[in-house]
């Protein structure tokens, strides 16, 4: 999936690369148990886990919108390049009207911040109310191990920076031509954004998938970053099935451009747009 520019009627969509995230293959899991994981890892080989980190830029009658905001300055020099990509597109921070946030992980939300201040001084931040409710609940924080506390810290920082411009919303229409749809599992309240125009529909699916080839073919193949791996796999399978049935274009936080979903046996393939 290499195509990174798309026109939907009077809206243009550009997938901007924030950087490439790499980790050991030890972060890979499989819901089918040890034998299924061993088989999946045998197919995987010795290569590391490596995914693009993306921000979507939408320009049209609504103004200038982003879907997610990248890592900002928090994840080292290999990431945080969405800001320079925005500048190269002629978009200054104060030109952004809205940021549609899929979920409260650092590679999607830290780019909202300039220290403790908002990096986008005019923007409203629109996110699933279920996501914010979870990551502002002290009982949920206490229930989870410390390694899972990052989203709670991000929620507090973004809330402090954006104040009344942080807009938690229910699933459903959130702006003209934009609908928020539930994609739980990776985080409890993760959402995707359906954008319609020109007779086509684009689903920006956040982290419902990290790996466009392997997880499409085998939705039970996952990562330790999914808070609820079983639910994440159910969501992955359901959203891919619906995207195939509806003919939606798909892109995401870690996919390499735009594609369409096709059923392939018990799984799916994502066919790149050209």
C-alpha positions in Angstrom: 0.0 0.0 0.0 2.0 3.0 -1.3 -0.5 5.5 -2.5 -0.6 8.3 0.1 -2.8 11.0 -1.6 -6.5 10.6 -2.2 -9.4 12.9 -3.3 -12.9 12.2 -1.9 -15.1 14.6 -3.8 -14.1 18.1 -2.6 -11.8 16.7 0.2 -8.2 15.8 -0.2 -6.6 13.3 2.1 -2.8 12.9 2.6 -1.2 10.3 4.7 1.8 11.9 6.4 4.7 9.8 7.8 5.6 10.6 11.3 8.3 8.0 11.3 8.9 4.2 11.6 8.5 2.4 14.9 10.5 -0.8 15.5 10.5 -3.4 18.2 11.5 -6.9 18.8 9.3 -9.6 17.3 8.7 -10.6 20.9 5.8 -8.2 21.0 3.8 -10.5 18.7 1.1 -12.7 20.1 -1.6 -15.0 18.8 -5.0 -15.7 20.3 -4.9 -19.3 19.1 -2.3 -20.2 21.7 1.3 -21.3 21.7 1.2 -23.6 18.6 -0.6 -20.9 16.6 2.0 -18.3 17.7 4.9 -20.6 16.8 3.4 -21.2 13.3 2.9 -17.5 12.8 6.4 -16.6 14.0 7.8 -19.3 11.7 6.1 -17.5 8.8 7.3 -14.1 10.2 11.0 -15.1 10.4 13.7 -13.2 12.2 12.8 -9.7 11.1 11.9 -7.1 13.7 8.4 -5.6 14.1 8.5 -2.5 12.0 5.5 -0.2 11.2 4.9 3.3 9.8 3.4 5.8 12.2 1.0 8.0 10.3 -1.1 11.2 10.5 -3.9 11.9 8.1 -4.3 15.4 6.7 -7.8 16.3 5.4 -8.5 19.6 3.6 -11.8 20.7 2.2 -15.0 22.6 3.0 -14.7 21.8 6.7 -11.3 23.4 6.8 -8.1 21.6 7.8 -8.5 18.5 9.9 -6.1 15.8 11.1 -6.8 12.3 12.1 -4.3 11.6 14.9 -1.2 13.8 15.6 1.8 11.6 15.7 4.5 11.4 18.5 5.6 15.0 18.7 9.0 15.2 20.3 8.5 12.4 22.7 9.7 9.2 20.8 13.2 10.2 19.6 14.6 11.5 16.4 13.3 8.6 14.2 9.8 9.9 14.8 7.9 13.2 15.1 8.3 14.1 11.4 4.5 14.7 10.8 5.2 18.3 11.9 7.7 18.9 9.2 5.4 17.1 6.7 2.6 19.4 7.6 4.9 22.4 7.1 5.9 21.0 3.7 2.1 20.9 2.8 1.8 24.6 3.8 -0.1 23.9 7.0 0.9 25.8 10.1 -0.1 24.6 13.5 -2.6 27.5 13.9 -4.3 26.5 10.6 -5.6 23.2 11.9 -9.2 23.4 12.8 -9.8 19.9 14.3 -7.9 16.9 15.3 -9.9 13.7 15.2 -8.2 11.4 17.7 -8.7 7.6 17.4 -7.3 6.8 20.8 -5.0 8.0 23.6 -1.7 6.2 22.8 1.5 8.2 22.5 2.1 7.7 18.8 -1.3 9.2 18.1 -1.7 11.8 20.8 1.6 13.2 22.0 1.8 15.3 18.8 -1.0 17.4 20.3 1.4 18.8 22.8 4.1 21.4 22.9 5.4 20.8 26.4 2.4 21.4 28.5 0.8 23.7 25.9 -1.4 22.8 22.9 0.7 22.4 19.7 -2.4 23.3 17.6 -3.5 26.5 19.3 -6.9 26.8 17.5 -7.9 23.2 17.1 -10.7 21.3 18.7 -9.7 17.8 19.6 -12.6 15.3 18.9 -12.2 11.9 20.4 -14.5 9.0 21.5 -16.1 9.7 24.9 -15.6 6.1 25.8 -11.9 6.4 25.3 -11.6 9.5 27.5 -13.9 8.1 30.1 -11.6 5.0 30.5 -8.4 6.9 30.6 -9.6 9.4 33.2 -11.0 6.7 35.5 -8.7 6.2 38.6 -10.2 2.8 39.2 -9.1 1.6 35.8 -5.7 3.0 36.3 -5.3 1.2 39.6 -6.5 -2.1 38.0 -3.8 -2.1 35.3 0.0 -2.6 35.7 2.2 0.5 35.6 3.4 -0.4 32.1 -0.2 0.2 30.9 -0.5 3.7 32.5 0.7 5.8 29.5 -2.8 6.5 28.2 -3.9 7.9 31.6 -0.9 10.3 31.6 -1.6 11.4 28.1 -5.3 11.9 28.8 -4.4 14.2 31.7 -1.9 16.2 29.7 -4.2 16.6 26.7 -7.1 17.6 29.0 -5.0 20.2 30.7 -3.6 21.6 27.4 -6.9 21.8 25.4 -9.5 22.4 28.1 -12.9 23.2 26.6 -11.5 22.5 23.1 -11.2 18.8 24.0 -14.5 17.4 22.8 -15.4 13.8 23.8 -18.2 12.6 21.6 -20.4 9.5 21.2 -20.1 7.2 18.3 -22.0 8.5 15.3 -21.7 11.6 13.1 -19.2 14.1 14.4 -18.9 16.6 11.5 -20.3 17.0 8.0 -19.2 13.8 6.1 -17.4 12.3 9.1 -18.7 9.5 11.3 -17.0 8.0 14.4 -17.3 4.2 14.6 -16.3 2.0 17.5 -13.2 -0.2 17.1 -12.6 -1.5 20.7 -9.9 -3.9 21.8 -6.7 -2.1 21.1 -8.0 0.3 23.7 -11.4 0.2 25.3 -12.8 3.2 23.5 -10.8 3.3 20.3 -12.7 4.7 17.3 -12.2 5.0 13.6 -13.4 7.8 11.3 -15.5 7.2 8.2 -15.0 10.0 5.7 -17.4 10.2 2.8 -17.2 12.2 -0.4 -17.4 11.9 -4.2 -19.4 8.7 -3.9 -16.6 7.0 -1.9 -16.0 6.2 1.8 -12.6 6.1 3.5 -12.2 4.4 6.9 -9.3 5.7 8.9 -9.0 2.7 11.3 -6.5 3.8 13.9 -4.8 0.7 15.4 -7.4 -1.9 14.5 -4.5 -3.2 12.4 -0.8 -2.7 12.8 0.3 -5.2 10.1 -1.6 -4.9 6.8 -0.5 -8.2 5.4 -0.2 -10.6 8.4 -3.2 -9.4 10.5 -5.5 -9.1 7.5 -4.7 -12.7 6.6 -5.0 -13.9 10.2 -6.9 -11.4 12.4 -6.0 -13.5 15.6 -2.3 -12.5 15.1 -1.8 -9.5 17.4 0.6 -7.5 19.5 1.1 -6.9 23.2 -0.1 -3.3 22.6 -3.7 -4.5 22.4 -5.3 -4.1 25.8 -7.9 -6.8 25.1 -6.4 -9.1 22.5 -9.5 -11.2 22.0 -11.7 -8.2 21.5 -9.1 -6.6 19.2 -9.2 -9.7 17.0 -13.0 -9.7 16.9 -13.0 -6.0 15.9 -10.3 -6.6 13.3 -12.2 -9.4 11.7 -15.5 -7.5 11.8 -14.2 -4.2 10.4 -12.3 -5.9 7.6 -15.4 -7.9 6.7 -17.5 -4.8 6.6 -15.0 -2.8 4.6 -14.9 -5.7 2.1 -18.7 -5.8 1.9 -19.1 -2.0 1.6 -16.2 -1.4 -0.8 -14.6 1.1 1.6 -11.1 2.5 1.1 -9.0 1.9 4.2 -6.0 3.6 5.8 -4.7 3.6 9.3 -2.2 4.7 11.9 0.3 2.0 10.7 -0.7 1.0 7.2 1.4 2.1 4.2 -1.2 4.1 2.3 -4.7 3.5 0.9 -6.2 0.2 0.0 -9.4 -1.8 -0.4 -10.2 -5.0 1.5 -10.9 -8.3 -0.2 -11.9 -11.6 1.4 -9.3 -14.3 1.0 -10.3 -17.7 2.4 -10.7 -17.4 6.1 -9.0 -14.0 6.1 -8.5 -10.9 4.0 -6.1 -9.1 1.8 -5.7 -5.3 1.6 -5.2 -4.4 -2.1 -3.3 -1.2 -2.6 -4.9 1.6 -4.5 -3.0 2.8 -7.6 
